[in-house]
Each structure stands twice: as C-alpha cells, then as structure tokens.
Amino acid sequence: AQSVTQLDSQVSVSEGVPVLLRCNYSSSVPPYLFWYVQYPNQGLQLLLKYTSGTTLVKGINGFEAEFKKSETSFHLTKASAHVSDAAEYFCAVNDTVPETAGQLNTNLLRC
C-alpha cells in the first residue's frame, strides 16, 4: 500500500518569493511520484514526475521537486512565484505504473 500526505492545505505567497509545497509519501516498494496542477476552470495537468535515476526533477513553469528517500519526501519548489501560479497542486504516489497516478492529495496555492 502507498499514500501521500500534503502538509499544507493552503499556501499563500507574494509574487516573486520562493514557493514550497510539501509532500511526504509512504510506500513499501520504490515509488513513482507525481505532482499535478489544476488551474482555475481547467483540467488536471502533469507538472512533473519521478520514476528513477536523478532525484531532482525539473517540471514546467520553473517548478521542480527533489526525491529524498531518507525523508520520504517529494516537496515541490519554485524559486519565484508568479500570479499565474495560483492553482491547486496535487501530489500523487504509485507503486506500479508510472503513467497512472495513485492516491491524490491537494494544496491550494494563492499568489
């Protein structure tokens, strides 16, 4: 079994400041980890994913996440927030198929 926990239900940041959305996971096997974003009135969009190899994953729009096995974390970061980043962000984990997300949790980012 696997699960994710997003530690902040809502994050408010000012434009130009760094963004941190925290995600911790639990998995009995090496996990596949995902971040999705849903902008207002739009569908879910894959932001980035970790499957294996390089632990620092770069995604779209300047976002990145680092897989830290020792901390069971996959926190999403961005160096400088933009007003267009205001959206809901979903962390997901899966232990089988990389293309299919498992459990989803959510963060709301307000800029």
Phi, psi and omega per residue, in radians:
A1 nan 2.648 3.129
Q2 -2.437 2.734 3.113
S3 -2.731 2.827 3.020
V4 -2.229 2.639 3.076
T5 -2.278 2.141 3.048
Q6 -1.761 2.118 -2.903
L7 -1.423 -0.219 -3.138
D8 -2.185 2.075 -3.127
S9 -1.340 -0.517 3.115
Q10 -2.540 2.339 3.134
V11 -2.194 2.198 3.080
S12 -1.966 2.244 3.122
V13 -2.348 2.737 3.054
S14 -1.565 2.689 3.126
E15 -1.063 2.358 3.097
G16 1.633 -0.140 3.136
V17 -1.719 2.778 -3.138
P18 -1.144 2.635 3.124
V19 -1.979 2.397 3.010
L20 -2.392 2.071 3.021
L21 -2.043 2.053 -2.983
R22 -1.582 2.441 3.089
C23 -2.491 2.185 3.013
N24 -2.011 2.570 -3.072
Y25 -2.192 2.818 3.008
S26 -2.328 2.229 -3.121
S27 -2.726 2.426 -3.126
S28 -1.490 -0.168 3.121
V29 -2.296 2.885 3.096
P30 -0.943 2.185 -3.000
P31 -1.576 2.742 2.829
Y32 -1.758 2.289 -3.061
L33 -2.146 2.519 -3.022
F34 -2.401 2.599 2.851
W35 -2.138 2.285 3.053
Y36 -2.041 2.739 3.066
V37 -2.259 2.510 3.040
Q38 -2.257 1.872 3.097
Y39 -1.367 2.724 -3.110
P40 -0.884 2.284 3.087
N41 1.083 0.445 3.090
Q42 -2.250 2.956 3.124
G43 -1.437 3.034 3.114
L44 -1.225 2.406 -3.098
Q45 -2.300 2.349 3.104
L46 -1.224 2.199 3.135
L47 -1.628 -0.824 3.086
L48 -2.917 2.887 3.107
K49 -2.610 2.615 3.037
Y50 -1.990 2.210 3.073
T51 -2.055 -0.736 3.071
S52 -3.078 3.027 3.068
G53 1.449 -2.312 -3.074
T54 -0.969 2.236 -3.037
T55 -1.418 -0.368 3.089
L56 -1.654 2.034 -3.057
V57 -1.907 2.206 3.099
K58 -1.726 2.336 -3.116
G59 -2.021 -2.815 -3.122
I60 -1.414 2.772 3.029
N61 1.036 0.475 3.072
G62 1.475 0.056 3.112
F63 -1.436 2.625 3.017
E64 -2.612 2.815 3.107
A65 -2.505 2.552 3.140
E66 -2.035 2.203 3.073
F67 -1.388 2.040 3.107
K68 -2.087 1.708 -3.078
K69 -1.059 -0.727 -3.078
S70 -1.134 -0.481 3.135
E71 -1.803 0.020 -3.037
T72 0.773 0.864 -3.093
S73 -2.229 2.718 3.080
F74 -2.590 1.157 -3.046
H75 -1.332 2.437 3.119
L76 -1.632 2.310 -3.133
T77 -2.344 2.759 2.993
K78 -2.594 2.384 -3.035
A79 -1.149 -0.583 -3.052
S80 -2.585 2.021 -3.110
A81 -1.246 2.562 3.065
H82 -2.182 2.637 -3.118
V83 -0.989 -0.524 3.141
S84 -1.255 -0.130 3.108
D85 -1.426 -0.142 -3.128
A86 -1.074 2.053 -3.024
A87 -3.052 3.140 2.968
E88 -1.736 2.372 -3.106
Y89 -2.069 2.302 -3.047
F90 -2.082 2.226 3.020
C91 -1.700 2.446 -3.122
A92 -2.479 2.661 3.092
V93 -2.319 2.563 3.064
N94 -2.551 2.554 -3.132
D95 -1.913 0.167 -3.118
T96 -2.265 -1.361 -2.972
V97 -1.743 2.064 -3.090
P98 -1.046 -0.510 -3.056
E99 -1.398 -0.196 -3.059
T100 -2.036 2.129 -3.131
A101 -1.349 2.557 3.080
G102 -1.600 -2.127 -3.109
Q103 -1.262 2.353 3.118
L104 -1.938 2.351 2.922
N105 -2.146 2.961 -2.982
T106 -2.351 2.602 2.924
N107 -2.142 2.474 3.006
L108 -1.853 2.118 3.122
L109 -1.856 2.145 3.095
R110 -1.971 2.271 3.125
C111 -2.030 nan nan
